[in-house]
Amino acid sequence: MNLLPVRSTEEDKLPWSKNSIYKFSSENLYPRIIIRVGGKLFIDIDEFEALARRKRDEQVGKKNAAWRRVDK
């Protein structure tokens, strides 16, 4: 678990803008990534990277499947 505090972290080191993070938190989106502890908001960078890897692998799998259909 690699937590970054949203308020004190520079915006270019966060995966989304601070405004988006606060909005996602209020809408309870990405609860494994955006965590509220003691009234402070944190981003779990390890969980974000895992999600990004899963999504990338899904997209690559779909593209590879499309190429296999074209090659036949």
N, C-alpha and C positions, 0 to 999 in steps of 0.2 A: 504494500500500500504506500503510494508516493503522493502525499497530499500537498497541494499548493493552495495557500490562502488567496482567495479571489481579490480581496480588497488591496492587499499589499504587494501583489505580483504585477509586474509590468504587463501591459495588455498584449505585447508581441510574444510573450511566453505562454499565453493561454490559447487553447484550441479554438475558442470562440470569443467574441467581444464580451466585455463585462456585462453590458446591458442584456445580451442574449442569455448569458449564464443566469442572471437574476430572473429573467423571464422564464427560462426552462425550470428553474427551481420553484417558482411560484405555481407553475403548471404541473409540477411533479414529473417532468420528463427526465430521462436518464438518471434514475435514482441510484444506480450503482456508480455513477461518475460524479454527480453533483451531490455533495454531502454537507449537511448543516450540523455543526457540533458546537454546542454552547452559544448559539446565536450567531456564529461565524460560518461563512460559506467557504467550502473547499472543493477543489477539483482533484479527483483521483486520476493522476496521469497514467498510471499503469492500466487501469480499467479502460481509459480512453484509447490507449494504444492497442489493447486487446480487441476492443470493438472495431477500431480502424482495420486491424489485421483480418478479422473475420469478414468484414464487408469487402475488403480488397480480394480476399480469397474467393468469396462468392462471385464477385464480378469477373475475376479471372476465369473461374470455372465456367461461367456462362459464355464468355468469349471463346474459350477453348472448345466448348461444345458446339458453338456456331461454326468454328473453323473445321471441326471434324465433319460436320454436315456438308460443308462446301467442298472438302477434299474428296469425298466419296463420289 
